[in-house]
Amino acid sequence: MEERLANLITDNILPRPVPELEMLSWRGTHVLAVQVYPSAGRPHYLKRAGFERGVYVRVGSTSRHADQELLKELRHFARGEASGAKGNPCAFPWSALAQLAILCRREPPGVR
């Protein structure tokens, strides 16, 4: 499963992100944890849709298509030109990776 997800990510998202994948045991089952760090190449997009139509952001528990205005803002943000962007990598919304895999932890790993 880990290899399959890694292939999905590298084959379907541009520029290619380099996520950390780890299989965790949680409540008697296995969970694939995906850690994605902000990259200089953001925003990332779904390769098949292209840049103009393939960028998604998280809004609450949903994934929303990024319109032209948001794409422009995301580009500025990635370059550190948007207000509040400098020194705050966590402020960047999730990119197209959220479309493929989301790990929602309500308890720390190892807690049952």
Legacy VTK file of the C-alpha trace (Angstrom):
# vtk DataFile Version 3.0
C-alpha trace
ASCII
DATASET POLYDATA
POINTS 112 float
0.000 0.000 0.000
2.838 2.368 0.854
4.488 1.840 -2.530
1.169 2.217 -4.356
0.477 5.580 -2.691
4.034 6.758 -3.377
3.529 5.890 -7.060
0.159 7.651 -7.173
1.735 10.785 -5.769
4.806 10.855 -8.015
2.907 9.844 -11.161
-0.024 12.234 -10.763
1.201 15.425 -9.090
3.467 18.165 -10.434
5.887 19.521 -9.428
6.755 16.241 -7.762
6.387 16.397 -3.991
8.524 14.303 -1.671
6.210 13.148 1.129
7.188 10.950 4.063
5.110 7.770 4.191
4.903 5.597 7.295
2.724 2.647 8.251
1.394 3.053 11.808
-0.561 0.734 14.064
-3.652 2.433 15.463
-6.495 0.799 17.384
-5.648 -2.648 16.092
-5.403 -1.649 12.447
-2.772 -0.253 10.121
-2.895 3.375 8.991
-0.714 4.890 6.304
0.499 8.275 7.572
1.502 10.853 4.986
3.569 13.872 6.030
3.799 16.588 3.379
6.082 19.553 3.875
5.742 22.890 2.051
7.927 23.019 -1.041
9.399 25.786 -3.152
7.505 24.400 -6.161
4.030 24.947 -4.749
1.243 25.098 -5.572
1.189 21.478 -6.694
-1.424 20.307 -9.153
-2.965 17.191 -10.639
-0.952 16.397 -13.760
-3.930 15.214 -15.852
-5.859 18.454 -15.207
-2.937 20.845 -15.715
-2.004 23.828 -13.597
-5.022 25.996 -14.391
-7.577 23.335 -13.376
-5.627 20.936 -11.165
-4.937 22.899 -7.979
-7.122 22.120 -4.978
-7.152 23.551 -1.457
-8.690 22.323 1.773
-11.716 24.177 3.131
-12.800 22.490 6.325
-13.251 18.822 5.492
-13.666 19.407 1.739
-11.329 19.880 -1.222
-12.125 22.878 -3.422
-10.868 23.771 -6.872
-8.624 26.871 -6.819
-9.868 29.627 -9.123
-7.596 32.063 -10.997
-7.560 34.594 -8.170
-6.543 31.979 -5.616
-3.867 30.568 -7.962
-2.319 34.027 -8.198
-2.415 34.393 -4.417
-0.859 30.935 -3.902
2.003 31.790 -6.275
2.709 34.994 -4.348
2.462 33.137 -1.065
4.961 30.487 -2.200
7.438 33.244 -3.074
6.932 34.862 0.340
5.239 37.918 -1.152
1.846 37.529 0.522
1.281 39.129 3.901
1.880 36.701 6.738
3.625 34.184 4.497
7.157 34.702 5.720
8.168 32.278 8.418
4.790 30.535 8.528
4.856 27.415 6.333
1.841 25.978 8.157
-0.390 28.769 6.853
-0.285 27.376 3.311
-3.454 25.434 2.460
-3.160 21.782 1.426
-2.533 21.288 -2.251
-3.586 18.504 -4.604
-2.066 15.919 -2.251
-5.117 16.300 -0.082
-7.071 14.842 -2.979
-5.091 11.582 -2.721
-4.459 11.033 0.963
-5.457 12.609 4.245
-4.538 11.376 7.684
-6.664 12.799 10.441
-5.223 12.072 13.890
-7.490 12.585 16.862
-5.063 10.871 19.196
-1.276 10.717 19.176
0.240 7.633 17.468
0.349 4.654 19.798
-2.707 5.712 21.858
-5.565 3.195 21.781
LINES 1 113
112 0 1 2 3 4 5 6 7 8 9 10 11 12 13 14 15 16 17 18 19 20 21 22 23 24 25 26 27 28 29 30 31 32 33 34 35 36 37 38 39 40 41 42 43 44 45 46 47 48 49 50 51 52 53 54 55 56 57 58 59 60 61 62 63 64 65 66 67 68 69 70 71 72 73 74 75 76 77 78 79 80 81 82 83 84 85 86 87 88 89 90 91 92 93 94 95 96 97 98 99 100 101 102 103 104 105 106 107 108 109 110 111
